[in-house]
Amino acid sequence: MIDKMIAYESGELTDTETLELFSELIRTGMAWKLQGSYGRTANRLIDLGLIGKGGELSLSYFEH
């Protein structure tokens, strides 16, 4: 997961890869333990309905 986080911070992940990363971070609770930007981004993705509060990915994103 560290490699994915480094790639995210370097802007190297696709939108789908970013959602998958944050889905995992939310599921494991790590989104809330890392630096503030991760928690803020996780909350934003939840607010947008792209990821559920339990970390589940929204199927509507993948239907586009």
NUFI-237409 format. One record per atom (N, C-alpha, C): residue number from 1; atom name; x, y, z. Coordinates in Angstrom, 2 decimals, always signed. Each point is the difference from the previous one (the first is absolute). Last residue first. Layout:
N
+-----+------+---------+---------+---------+
! seq ! atom !       x !       y !       z !
+-----+------+---------+---------+---------+
! NUM !   CA !       X !       Y !       Z !
...
+-----+------+---------+---------+---------+
END
This chain:
64
+-----+------+---------+---------+---------+
! seq ! atom !       x !       y !       z !
+-----+------+---------+---------+---------+
!  64 !    N !  -19.91 !   +4.67 !  -15.94 !
!  64 !   CA !   +0.18 !   +1.07 !   -0.99 !
!  64 !    C !   +0.85 !   -0.42 !   -1.14 !
!  63 !    N !   -1.03 !   -2.58 !   +4.04 !
!  63 !   CA !   -0.98 !   -0.15 !   -1.07 !
!  63 !    C !   +0.15 !   +1.07 !   -1.07 !
!  62 !    N !   +2.48 !   -0.29 !   +4.19 !
!  62 !   CA !   +0.52 !   -0.92 !   -0.99 !
!  62 !    C !   -0.96 !   -0.22 !   -1.16 !
!  61 !    N !   -1.17 !   +2.76 !   +3.74 !
!  61 !   CA !   +1.21 !   +0.55 !   -0.58 !
!  61 !    C !   +0.48 !   -0.86 !   -1.16 !
!  60 !    N !   -3.65 !   -1.44 !   +2.63 !
!  60 !   CA !   -0.38 !   +1.02 !   -0.98 !
!  60 !    C !   +1.22 !   +0.63 !   -0.64 !
!  59 !    N !   +0.23 !   -3.16 !   +3.65 !
!  59 !   CA !   -0.07 !   -0.60 !   -1.32 !
!  59 !    C !   -0.34 !   +1.03 !   -1.07 !
!  58 !    N !   +2.62 !   +0.79 !   +4.71 !
!  58 !   CA !   -1.28 !   +0.23 !   -0.64 !
!  58 !    C !   +0.02 !   -0.60 !   -1.39 !
!  57 !    N !   +2.97 !   -1.78 !   +4.29 !
!  57 !   CA !   +0.02 !   +0.85 !   -1.18 !
!  57 !    C !   -1.39 !   +0.13 !   -0.58 !
!  56 !    N !   +1.40 !   -0.86 !   +5.30 !
!  56 !   CA !   -0.46 !   -0.66 !   -1.22 !
!  56 !    C !   -0.01 !   +1.00 !   -1.16 !
!  55 !    N !   +1.13 !   +0.86 !   +4.75 !
!  55 !   CA !   +1.08 !   -0.21 !   -0.97 !
!  55 !    C !   -0.45 !   -0.68 !   -1.28 !
!  54 !    N !   -2.67 !   +1.59 !   +3.85 !
!  54 !   CA !   +0.73 !   -1.20 !   +0.37 !
!  54 !    C !   +1.12 !   -0.35 !   -0.96 !
!  53 !    N !   -2.93 !   +3.71 !   -0.71 !
!  53 !   CA !   +0.65 !   +0.23 !   +1.30 !
!  53 !    C !   +0.78 !   -1.21 !   +0.48 !
!  52 !    N !   -0.62 !   +0.57 !   -5.31 !
!  52 !   CA !   -0.88 !   -0.04 !   +1.16 !
!  52 !    C !   +0.78 !   +0.18 !   +1.29 !
!  51 !    N !   +1.14 !   +2.02 !   -5.01 !
!  51 !   CA !   +0.37 !   -1.07 !   +0.92 !
!  51 !    C !   -0.95 !   +0.07 !   +1.18 !
!  50 !    N !   -0.79 !   +2.91 !   -3.47 !
!  50 !   CA !   +0.86 !   -0.90 !   -0.76 !
!  50 !    C !   +0.44 !   -1.20 !   +0.81 !
!  49 !    N !   -2.75 !   +4.08 !   +1.16 !
!  49 !   CA !   -0.68 !   -1.26 !   -0.27 !
!  49 !    C !   +0.83 !   -0.98 !   -0.81 !
!  48 !    N !   +0.97 !   +4.52 !   +1.96 !
!  48 !   CA !   -0.36 !   -0.04 !   -1.42 !
!  48 !    C !   -0.73 !   -1.28 !   -0.38 !
!  47 !    N !   +1.69 !   +0.56 !   +4.41 !
!  47 !   CA !   -1.03 !   +1.02 !   -0.22 !
!  47 !    C !   -0.48 !   +0.01 !   -1.45 !
!  46 !    N !   +3.63 !   -2.79 !   +1.12 !
!  46 !   CA !   -1.23 !   -0.51 !   +0.61 !
!  46 !    C !   -1.14 !   +0.98 !   -0.26 !
!  45 !    N !   +4.22 !   +1.33 !   -1.35 !
!  45 !   CA !   -0.45 !   -1.10 !   -0.86 !
!  45 !    C !   -1.28 !   -0.63 !   +0.53 !
!  44 !    N !   +2.05 !   +3.34 !   +2.64 !
!  44 !   CA !   -0.52 !   +0.58 !   -1.25 !
!  44 !    C !   -0.53 !   -1.09 !   -0.92 !
!  43 !    N !   +2.20 !   -1.30 !   +3.97 !
!  43 !   CA !   -1.31 !   +0.59 !   +0.28 !
!  43 !    C !   -0.63 !   +0.58 !   -1.25 !
!  42 !    N !   +4.37 !   -1.61 !   -0.39 !
!  42 !   CA !   -0.92 !   -1.11 !   +0.25 !
!  42 !    C !   -1.40 !   +0.53 !   +0.27 !
!  41 !    N !   +3.43 !   +3.14 !   -0.37 !
!  41 !   CA !   -0.32 !   -0.58 !   -1.31 !
!  41 !    C !   -0.99 !   -1.14 !   +0.16 !
!  40 !    N !   +1.61 !   +1.93 !   +3.93 !
!  40 !   CA !   -0.84 !   +0.97 !   -0.72 !
!  40 !    C !   -0.41 !   -0.55 !   -1.37 !
!  39 !    N !   +3.01 !   -2.53 !   +2.57 !
!  39 !   CA !   -1.33 !   -0.01 !   +0.61 !
!  39 !    C !   -0.94 !   +0.95 !   -0.72 !
!  38 !    N !   +4.48 !   -0.01 !   -1.35 !
!  38 !   CA !   -0.61 !   -1.29 !   -0.32 !
!  38 !    C !   -1.42 !   -0.07 !   +0.56 !
!  37 !    N !   +2.71 !   +3.74 !   +0.98 !
!  37 !   CA !   -0.49 !   +0.05 !   -1.37 !
!  37 !    C !   -0.65 !   -1.32 !   -0.41 !
!  36 !    N !   +2.16 !   +0.61 !   +4.38 !
!  36 !   CA !   -1.33 !   +0.55 !   -0.19 !
!  36 !    C !   -0.55 !   -0.03 !   -1.41 !
!  35 !    N !   +3.66 !   -3.66 !   +1.66 !
!  35 !   CA !   -0.06 !   +1.47 !   -0.01 !
!  35 !    C !   -1.37 !   +0.48 !   -0.45 !
!  34 !    N !   -0.43 !   -4.78 !   +1.85 !
!  34 !   CA !   +1.07 !   +0.62 !   -0.78 !
!  34 !    C !   -0.12 !   +1.52 !   +0.07 !
!  33 !    N !   -3.23 !   -3.00 !   +1.90 !
!  33 !   CA !   +1.21 !   +0.01 !   +0.81 !
!  33 !    C !   +1.18 !   +0.67 !   -0.70 !
!  32 !    N !   -4.44 !   -0.86 !   -1.87 !
!  32 !   CA !   -0.20 !   +0.92 !   +1.13 !
!  32 !    C !   +1.25 !   +0.10 !   +0.89 !
!  31 !    N !   -0.27 !   -2.92 !   -3.79 !
!  31 !   CA !   -0.27 !   +1.35 !   -0.52 !
!  31 !    C !   -0.08 !   +1.01 !   +1.12 !
!  30 !    N !   +0.42 !   -4.77 !   +0.75 !
!  30 !   CA !   +1.25 !   +0.76 !   -0.13 !
!  30 !    C !   -0.23 !   +1.43 !   -0.49 !
!  29 !    N !   -3.20 !   -3.79 !   +0.66 !
!  29 !   CA !   +0.06 !   +1.06 !   +1.00 !
!  29 !    C !   +1.25 !   +0.87 !   -0.12 !
!  28 !    N !   -1.73 !   -3.76 !   -2.83 !
!  28 !   CA !   +0.95 !   -0.37 !   +1.05 !
!  28 !    C !   +0.08 !   +1.04 !   +1.12 !
!  27 !    N !   -2.87 !   +0.70 !   -3.80 !
!  27 !   CA !   -0.34 !   -1.31 !   +0.57 !
!  27 !    C !   +0.90 !   -0.37 !   +1.17 !
!  26 !    N !   +1.00 !   +3.93 !   -2.48 !
!  26 !   CA !   -1.20 !   +0.17 !   +0.82 !
!  26 !    C !   -0.37 !   -1.31 !   +0.68 !
!  25 !    N !   +3.57 !   -0.07 !   -3.03 !
!  25 !   CA !   +0.37 !   +0.81 !   +1.16 !
!  25 !    C !   -1.19 !   +0.21 !   +0.93 !
!  24 !    N !   -0.73 !   -2.21 !   -4.12 !
!  24 !   CA !   +0.77 !   -0.84 !   +0.93 !
!  24 !    C !   +0.38 !   +0.78 !   +1.26 !
!  23 !    N !   -2.14 !   +2.36 !   -3.39 !
!  23 !   CA !   -0.93 !   -1.02 !   +0.48 !
!  23 !    C !   +0.70 !   -0.88 !   +1.04 !
!  22 !    N !   +2.56 !   +3.10 !   -2.33 !
!  22 !   CA !   -0.74 !   +0.61 !   +1.09 !
!  22 !    C !   -1.06 !   -0.95 !   +0.55 !
!  21 !    N !   +2.54 !   -1.50 !   -3.69 !
!  21 !   CA !   +0.88 !   +0.28 !   +1.12 !
!  21 !    C !   -0.79 !   +0.56 !   +1.18 !
!  20 !    N !   -2.29 !   -0.62 !   -4.04 !
!  20 !   CA !   +0.32 !   -1.30 !   +0.62 !
!  20 !    C !   +0.90 !   +0.19 !   +1.22 !
!  19 !    N !   -0.96 !   +3.79 !   -2.60 !
!  19 !   CA !   -1.19 !   -0.45 !   +0.72 !
!  19 !    C !   +0.25 !   -1.32 !   +0.71 !
!  18 !    N !   +3.40 !   +1.56 !   -2.77 !
!  18 !   CA !   -0.14 !   +0.88 !   +1.16 !
!  18 !    C !   -1.21 !   -0.40 !   +0.83 !
!  17 !    N !   +0.70 !   -2.16 !   -4.10 !
!  17 !   CA !   +1.00 !   -0.44 !   +0.98 !
!  17 !    C !   -0.08 !   +0.83 !   +1.28 !
!  16 !    N !   -2.71 !   +1.32 !   -3.61 !
!  16 !   CA !   -0.46 !   -1.29 !   +0.54 !
!  16 !    C !   +0.96 !   -0.51 !   +1.07 !
!  15 !    N !   +1.18 !   +3.88 !   -2.38 !
!  15 !   CA !   -1.14 !   +0.27 !   +0.87 !
!  15 !    C !   -0.48 !   -1.28 !   +0.67 !
!  14 !    N !   +5.03 !   -0.19 !   -1.31 !
!  14 !   CA !   -1.20 !   +0.36 !   -0.75 !
!  14 !    C !   -1.11 !   +0.30 !   +1.00 !
!  13 !    N !   +5.23 !   +0.71 !   +1.30 !
!  13 !   CA !   -1.12 !   -0.93 !   -0.02 !
!  13 !    C !   -1.12 !   +0.50 !   -0.90 !
!  12 !    N !   +4.23 !   +2.34 !   +1.15 !
!  12 !   CA !   +0.19 !   -1.05 !   -0.99 !
!  12 !    C !   -1.17 !   -0.99 !   -0.10 !
!  11 !    N !   +1.44 !   +4.06 !   +2.91 !
!  11 !   CA !   -0.94 !   +0.24 !   -1.09 !
!  11 !    C !   +0.04 !   -1.05 !   -1.08 !
!  10 !    N !   +2.36 !   +0.34 !   +4.37 !
!  10 !   CA !   +0.76 !   +0.44 !   -1.18 !
!  10 !    C !   -0.91 !   +0.27 !   -1.19 !
!   9 !    N !   -1.72 !   -1.71 !   +4.08 !
!   9 !   CA !   +0.58 !   +1.30 !   +0.33 !
!   9 !    C !   +0.82 !   +0.58 !   -1.16 !
!   8 !    N !   -1.81 !   -4.35 !   -0.48 !
!   8 !   CA !   -1.09 !   +0.97 !   +0.14 !
!   8 !    C !   +0.57 !   +1.40 !   +0.25 !
!   7 !    N !   +3.00 !   -3.59 !   -0.02 !
!   7 !   CA !   -0.46 !   +0.28 !   -1.37 !
!   7 !    C !   -1.12 !   +1.03 !   +0.02 !
!   6 !    N !   +1.49 !   -1.54 !   +4.12 !
!   6 !   CA !   +1.05 !   +0.81 !   -0.62 !
!   6 !    C !   -0.40 !   +0.38 !   -1.42 !
!   5 !    N !   -2.81 !   -2.94 !   +2.26 !
!   5 !   CA !   -0.08 !   +1.33 !   +0.61 !
!   5 !    C !   +1.06 !   +0.93 !   -0.60 !
!   4 !    N !   +0.02 !   -4.52 !   -1.27 !
!   4 !   CA !   -1.17 !   +0.68 !   -0.56 !
!   4 !    C !   -0.13 !   +1.41 !   +0.55 !
!   3 !    N !   +3.36 !   -2.75 !   +1.77 !
!   3 !   CA !   +0.31 !   +0.34 !   -1.39 !
!   3 !    C !   -1.15 !   +0.75 !   -0.65 !
!   2 !    N !   -0.65 !   -1.73 !   +4.31 !
!   2 !   CA !   +0.90 !   +1.16 !   +0.04 !
!   2 !    C !   +0.35 !   +0.43 !   -1.43 !
!   1 !    N !   -2.48 !   -3.95 !   +0.81 !
!   1 !   CA !   -0.81 !   +1.18 !   +0.00 !
!   1 !    C !   +0.87 !   +1.26 !   +0.00 !
+-----+------+---------+---------+---------+
END
